[in-house]
Amino acid sequence: MSPSPEDPLGPLMTAPAHWTARAMQEQGSRFFQALGAALDAADLHNRRLIYRTWPAECQDFYRRGLLLAAEET
């Protein structure tokens, strides 16, 4: 199921979780480091659950992940 245009989690759900998870693990508190590890291992259902539970934080780490990805290219 593809996200609807109104879904604020759309970019998160269509992007690879790797960079968001990596930003959490490298830049987050111990809690977000563990959440990043869980996100990296999560299937689609659990990814959506993580994103819906902490939407603002996940958006922030998503943006940080984009910066990490850009630095590596």
A tleap script that builds the chain and sets N, CA, C and O, in Angstrom:
source leaprc.protein.ff14SB
mol = sequence {
  NMET SER PRO SER PRO GLU ASP PRO LEU GLY
  PRO LEU MET THR ALA PRO ALA HIE TRP THR
  ALA ARG ALA MET GLN GLU GLN GLY SER ARG
  PHE PHE GLN ALA LEU GLY ALA ALA LEU ASP
  ALA ALA ASP LEU HIE ASN ARG ARG LEU ILE
  TYR ARG THR TRP PRO ALA GLU CYS GLN ASP
  PHE TYR ARG ARG GLY LEU LEU LEU ALA ALA
  GLU GLU CTHR
}
set mol.1.N position { 0.855 -1.187 0.000 }
set mol.1.CA position { 0.000 0.000 0.000 }
set mol.1.C position { 0.892 1.239 0.000 }
set mol.1.O position { 1.729 1.402 0.887 }
set mol.2.N position { 0.718 2.098 -0.977 }
set mol.2.CA position { 1.537 3.309 -1.035 }
set mol.2.C position { 0.872 4.405 -0.209 }
set mol.2.O position { -0.354 4.457 -0.116 }
set mol.3.N position { 1.681 5.285 0.392 }
set mol.3.CA position { 1.124 6.343 1.223 }
set mol.3.C position { 0.374 7.363 0.391 }
set mol.3.O position { 0.715 7.612 -0.765 }
set mol.4.N position { -0.653 7.952 0.989 }
set mol.4.CA position { -1.416 8.986 0.299 }
set mol.4.C position { -0.656 10.304 0.368 }
set mol.4.O position { 0.184 10.489 1.249 }
set mol.5.N position { -0.942 11.228 -0.556 }
set mol.5.CA position { -0.244 12.521 -0.539 }
set mol.5.C position { -0.475 13.308 0.751 }
set mol.5.O position { 0.347 14.147 1.122 }
set mol.6.N position { -1.586 13.042 1.430 }
set mol.6.CA position { -1.887 13.763 2.669 }
set mol.6.C position { -1.155 13.168 3.869 }
set mol.6.O position { -1.124 13.774 4.940 }
set mol.7.N position { -0.572 11.996 3.696 }
set mol.7.CA position { 0.078 11.298 4.794 }
set mol.7.C position { 1.403 11.982 5.125 }
set mol.7.O position { 2.308 11.984 4.291 }
set mol.8.N position { 1.542 12.570 6.330 }
set mol.8.CA position { 2.799 13.232 6.678 }
set mol.8.C position { 3.961 12.245 6.789 }
set mol.8.O position { 5.126 12.644 6.755 }
set mol.9.N position { 3.645 10.976 6.920 }
set mol.9.CA position { 4.690 9.963 7.000 }
set mol.9.C position { 5.071 9.426 5.631 }
set mol.9.O position { 5.931 8.551 5.529 }
set mol.10.N position { 4.450 9.932 4.586 }
set mol.10.CA position { 4.712 9.462 3.232 }
set mol.10.C position { 6.187 9.426 2.864 }
set mol.10.O position { 6.679 8.392 2.415 }
set mol.11.N position { 6.906 10.537 3.043 }
set mol.11.CA position { 8.334 10.502 2.695 }
set mol.11.C position { 9.112 9.479 3.516 }
set mol.11.O position { 10.019 8.826 3.001 }
set mol.12.N position { 8.761 9.341 4.784 }
set mol.12.CA position { 9.440 8.356 5.630 }
set mol.12.C position { 9.168 6.932 5.153 }
set mol.12.O position { 10.073 6.099 5.118 }
set mol.13.N position { 7.927 6.661 4.788 }
set mol.13.CA position { 7.554 5.300 4.412 }
set mol.13.C position { 8.112 4.914 3.046 }
set mol.13.O position { 8.338 3.731 2.789 }
set mol.14.N position { 8.337 5.878 2.173 }
set mol.14.CA position { 8.846 5.543 0.846 }
set mol.14.C position { 10.369 5.569 0.788 }
set mol.14.O position { 10.959 4.997 -0.128 }
set mol.15.N position { 11.009 6.218 1.743 }
set mol.15.CA position { 12.470 6.290 1.770 }
set mol.15.C position { 13.033 5.063 2.488 }
set mol.15.O position { 12.375 4.494 3.359 }
set mol.16.N position { 14.247 4.657 2.123 }
set mol.16.CA position { 14.886 3.591 2.894 }
set mol.16.C position { 15.076 4.043 4.346 }
set mol.16.O position { 15.420 5.197 4.604 }
set mol.17.N position { 14.853 3.144 5.268 }
set mol.17.CA position { 14.956 3.479 6.698 }
set mol.17.C position { 16.406 3.593 7.159 }
set mol.17.O position { 16.670 4.095 8.251 }
set mol.18.N position { 17.334 3.135 6.347 }
set mol.18.CA position { 18.734 3.056 6.774 }
set mol.18.C position { 19.267 4.381 7.306 }
set mol.18.O position { 19.848 4.414 8.391 }
set mol.19.N position { 19.084 5.461 6.575 }
set mol.19.CA position { 19.693 6.732 6.979 }
set mol.19.C position { 19.020 7.339 8.197 }
set mol.19.O position { 19.681 7.964 9.025 }
set mol.20.N position { 17.707 7.158 8.314 }
set mol.20.CA position { 17.004 7.625 9.516 }
set mol.20.C position { 17.503 6.845 10.717 }
set mol.20.O position { 17.800 7.426 11.761 }
set mol.21.N position { 17.596 5.521 10.572 }
set mol.21.CA position { 18.074 4.672 11.658 }
set mol.21.C position { 19.517 5.021 12.026 }
set mol.21.O position { 19.871 5.064 13.204 }
set mol.22.N position { 20.330 5.266 11.028 }
set mol.22.CA position { 21.731 5.602 11.293 }
set mol.22.C position { 21.845 6.926 12.037 }
set mol.22.O position { 22.647 7.050 12.962 }
set mol.23.N position { 21.052 7.914 11.643 }
set mol.23.CA position { 21.072 9.204 12.348 }
set mol.23.C position { 20.650 9.012 13.802 }
set mol.23.O position { 21.241 9.605 14.705 }
set mol.24.N position { 19.640 8.192 14.029 }
set mol.24.CA position { 19.206 7.917 15.405 }
set mol.24.C position { 20.339 7.277 16.202 }
set mol.24.O position { 20.600 7.658 17.344 }
set mol.25.N position { 21.004 6.306 15.595 }
set mol.25.CA position { 22.055 5.580 16.302 }
set mol.25.C position { 23.285 6.435 16.555 }
set mol.25.O position { 23.947 6.268 17.579 }
set mol.26.N position { 23.605 7.345 15.649 }
set mol.26.CA position { 24.801 8.175 15.795 }
set mol.26.C position { 24.565 9.457 16.586 }
set mol.26.O position { 25.474 9.942 17.258 }
set mol.27.N position { 23.347 10.014 16.512 }
set mol.27.CA position { 23.117 11.344 17.074 }
set mol.27.C position { 22.080 11.369 18.186 }
set mol.27.O position { 21.896 12.404 18.827 }
set mol.28.N position { 21.413 10.279 18.423 }
set mol.28.CA position { 20.330 10.281 19.396 }
set mol.28.C position { 20.768 9.928 20.807 }
set mol.28.O position { 21.893 9.487 21.041 }
set mol.29.N position { 19.863 10.131 21.724 }
set mol.29.CA position { 20.066 9.687 23.103 }
set mol.29.C position { 20.101 8.162 23.109 }
set mol.29.O position { 19.878 7.536 22.073 }
set mol.30.N position { 20.373 7.571 24.243 }
set mol.30.CA position { 20.396 6.102 24.318 }
set mol.30.C position { 19.073 5.508 23.867 }
set mol.30.O position { 19.051 4.459 23.222 }
set mol.31.N position { 17.984 6.159 24.196 }
set mol.31.CA position { 16.673 5.674 23.771 }
set mol.31.C position { 16.572 5.655 22.245 }
set mol.31.O position { 16.163 4.651 21.661 }
set mol.32.N position { 16.942 6.760 21.605 }
set mol.32.CA position { 16.833 6.826 20.144 }
set mol.32.C position { 17.892 5.976 19.453 }
set mol.32.O position { 17.685 5.544 18.319 }
set mol.33.N position { 19.020 5.728 20.110 }
set mol.33.CA position { 19.989 4.786 19.556 }
set mol.33.C position { 19.364 3.393 19.464 }
set mol.33.O position { 19.502 2.706 18.452 }
set mol.34.N position { 18.678 2.988 20.530 }
set mol.34.CA position { 18.008 1.682 20.534 }
set mol.34.C position { 16.848 1.667 19.543 }
set mol.34.O position { 16.621 0.668 18.861 }
set mol.35.N position { 16.123 2.763 19.468 }
set mol.35.CA position { 15.022 2.845 18.508 }
set mol.35.C position { 15.548 2.795 17.072 }
set mol.35.O position { 14.912 2.203 16.200 }
set mol.36.N position { 16.686 3.402 16.826 }
set mol.36.CA position { 17.305 3.338 15.506 }
set mol.36.C position { 17.671 1.914 15.136 }
set mol.36.O position { 17.491 1.505 13.988 }
set mol.37.N position { 18.184 1.152 16.095 }
set mol.37.CA position { 18.502 -0.257 15.837 }
set mol.37.C position { 17.230 -1.034 15.534 }
set mol.37.O position { 17.212 -1.884 14.644 }
set mol.38.N position { 16.165 -0.739 16.279 }
set mol.38.CA position { 14.881 -1.405 16.025 }
set mol.38.C position { 14.338 -1.017 14.655 }
set mol.38.O position { 13.821 -1.868 13.931 }
set mol.39.N position { 14.450 0.239 14.301 }
set mol.39.CA position { 13.973 0.706 13.000 }
set mol.39.C position { 14.740 0.031 11.867 }
set mol.39.O position { 14.155 -0.356 10.855 }
set mol.40.N position { 16.028 -0.106 12.040 }
set mol.40.CA position { 16.856 -0.734 11.011 }
set mol.40.C position { 16.457 -2.191 10.786 }
set mol.40.O position { 16.595 -2.708 9.677 }
set mol.41.N position { 15.967 -2.850 11.823 }
set mol.41.CA position { 15.585 -4.260 11.729 }
set mol.41.C position { 14.094 -4.466 11.457 }
set mol.41.O position { 13.660 -5.594 11.229 }
set mol.42.N position { 13.316 -3.398 11.480 }
set mol.42.CA position { 11.854 -3.505 11.424 }
set mol.42.C position { 11.335 -3.867 10.034 }
set mol.42.O position { 11.895 -3.473 9.011 }
set mol.43.N position { 10.242 -4.632 10.040 }
set mol.43.CA position { 9.507 -4.866 8.800 }
set mol.43.C position { 8.616 -3.642 8.555 }
set mol.43.O position { 8.585 -2.715 9.365 }
set mol.44.N position { 7.902 -3.652 7.446 }
set mol.44.CA position { 7.094 -2.483 7.059 }
set mol.44.C position { 6.066 -2.112 8.121 }
set mol.44.O position { 5.899 -0.933 8.433 }
set mol.45.N position { 5.378 -3.101 8.676 }
set mol.45.CA position { 4.361 -2.828 9.703 }
set mol.45.C position { 4.985 -2.143 10.922 }
set mol.45.O position { 4.457 -1.145 11.412 }
set mol.46.N position { 6.097 -2.676 11.404 }
set mol.46.CA position { 6.718 -2.105 12.598 }
set mol.46.C position { 7.394 -0.767 12.318 }
set mol.46.O position { 7.465 0.090 13.199 }
set mol.47.N position { 7.895 -0.583 11.086 }
set mol.47.CA position { 8.414 0.732 10.710 }
set mol.47.C position { 7.323 1.782 10.826 }
set mol.47.O position { 7.532 2.843 11.414 }
set mol.48.N position { 6.151 1.481 10.260 }
set mol.48.CA position { 5.032 2.414 10.328 }
set mol.48.C position { 4.648 2.689 11.782 }
set mol.48.O position { 4.346 3.828 12.139 }
set mol.49.N position { 4.658 1.669 12.610 }
set mol.49.CA position { 4.325 1.827 14.024 }
set mol.49.C position { 5.317 2.769 14.720 }
set mol.49.O position { 4.911 3.642 15.487 }
set mol.50.N position { 6.595 2.595 14.455 }
set mol.50.CA position { 7.608 3.486 15.038 }
set mol.50.C position { 7.383 4.916 14.556 }
set mol.50.O position { 7.396 5.851 15.357 }
set mol.51.N position { 7.178 5.090 13.252 }
set mol.51.CA position { 6.977 6.431 12.700 }
set mol.51.C position { 5.710 7.091 13.253 }
set mol.51.O position { 5.711 8.293 13.521 }
set mol.52.N position { 4.651 6.335 13.422 }
set mol.52.CA position { 3.401 6.911 13.943 }
set mol.52.C position { 3.472 7.223 15.435 }
set mol.52.O position { 2.787 8.126 15.914 }
set mol.53.N position { 4.289 6.488 16.162 }
set mol.53.CA position { 4.394 6.711 17.602 }
set mol.53.C position { 5.231 7.937 17.922 }
set mol.53.O position { 4.919 8.670 18.861 }
set mol.54.N position { 6.287 8.171 17.159 }
set mol.54.CA position { 7.178 9.320 17.370 }
set mol.54.C position { 7.319 10.109 16.070 }
set mol.54.O position { 8.422 10.180 15.527 }
set mol.55.N position { 6.240 10.707 15.548 }
set mol.55.CA position { 6.304 11.341 14.224 }
set mol.55.C position { 7.266 12.524 14.146 }
set mol.55.O position { 8.040 12.615 13.194 }
set mol.56.N position { 7.238 13.419 15.107 }
set mol.56.CA position { 8.112 14.606 15.042 }
set mol.56.C position { 9.578 14.210 15.146 }
set mol.56.O position { 10.425 14.730 14.420 }
set mol.57.N position { 9.865 13.294 16.047 }
set mol.57.CA position { 11.240 12.853 16.228 }
set mol.57.C position { 11.739 12.114 14.990 }
set mol.57.O position { 12.876 12.310 14.560 }
set mol.58.N position { 10.892 11.268 14.423 }
set mol.58.CA position { 11.289 10.528 13.225 }
set mol.58.C position { 11.507 11.467 12.045 }
set mol.58.O position { 12.430 11.261 11.256 }
set mol.59.N position { 10.674 12.493 11.915 }
set mol.59.CA position { 10.880 13.485 10.854 }
set mol.59.C position { 12.228 14.185 11.040 }
set mol.59.O position { 12.958 14.406 10.074 }
set mol.60.N position { 12.550 14.528 12.286 }
set mol.60.CA position { 13.824 15.192 12.574 }
set mol.60.C position { 14.996 14.285 12.202 }
set mol.60.O position { 15.931 14.727 11.534 }
set mol.61.N position { 14.955 13.034 12.625 }
set mol.61.CA position { 16.045 12.113 12.307 }
set mol.61.C position { 16.072 11.771 10.820 }
set mol.61.O position { 17.139 11.490 10.275 }
set mol.62.N position { 14.930 11.790 10.165 }
set mol.62.CA position { 14.886 11.590 8.712 }
set mol.62.C position { 15.677 12.697 8.015 }
set mol.62.O position { 16.483 12.428 7.123 }
set mol.63.N position { 15.439 13.945 8.430 }
set mol.63.CA position { 16.175 15.079 7.844 }
set mol.63.C position { 17.671 14.982 8.148 }
set mol.63.O position { 18.506 15.280 7.294 }
set mol.64.N position { 18.000 14.566 9.365 }
set mol.64.CA position { 19.410 14.378 9.709 }
set mol.64.C position { 20.023 13.256 8.860 }
set mol.64.O position { 21.176 13.342 8.436 }
set mol.65.N position { 19.242 12.221 8.623 }
set mol.65.CA position { 19.716 11.116 7.793 }
set mol.65.C position { 19.981 11.551 6.370 }
set mol.65.O position { 20.934 11.085 5.745 }
set mol.66.N position { 19.149 12.442 5.847 }
set mol.66.CA position { 19.399 12.973 4.510 }
set mol.66.C position { 20.731 13.696 4.442 }
set mol.66.O position { 21.447 13.592 3.446 }
set mol.67.N position { 21.067 14.428 5.495 }
set mol.67.CA position { 22.363 15.121 5.549 }
set mol.67.C position { 23.516 14.129 5.614 }
set mol.67.O position { 24.542 14.323 4.962 }
set mol.68.N position { 23.353 13.069 6.399 }
set mol.68.CA position { 24.396 12.037 6.462 }
set mol.68.C position { 24.603 11.395 5.094 }
set mol.68.O position { 25.735 11.177 4.664 }
set mol.69.N position { 23.506 11.099 4.424 }
set mol.69.CA position { 23.602 10.473 3.102 }
set mol.69.C position { 24.303 11.398 2.121 }
set mol.69.O position { 25.117 10.950 1.313 }
set mol.70.N position { 23.989 12.688 2.189 }
set mol.70.CA position { 24.614 13.653 1.283 }
set mol.70.C position { 26.105 13.783 1.560 }
set mol.70.O position { 26.890 13.979 0.633 }
set mol.71.N position { 26.502 13.678 2.818 }
set mol.71.CA position { 27.917 13.767 3.181 }
set mol.71.C position { 28.717 12.589 2.641 }
set mol.71.O position { 29.907 12.720 2.352 }
set mol.72.N position { 28.067 11.446 2.506 }
set mol.72.CA position { 28.771 10.246 2.055 }
set mol.72.C position { 28.886 10.143 0.541 }
set mol.72.O position { 29.622 9.297 0.032 }
set mol.73.N position { 28.177 10.982 -0.173 }
set mol.73.CA position { 28.250 10.897 -1.638 }
set mol.73.C position { 29.297 11.823 -2.202 }
set mol.73.O position { 29.486 11.874 -3.417 }
savepdb mol mol.pdb
quit
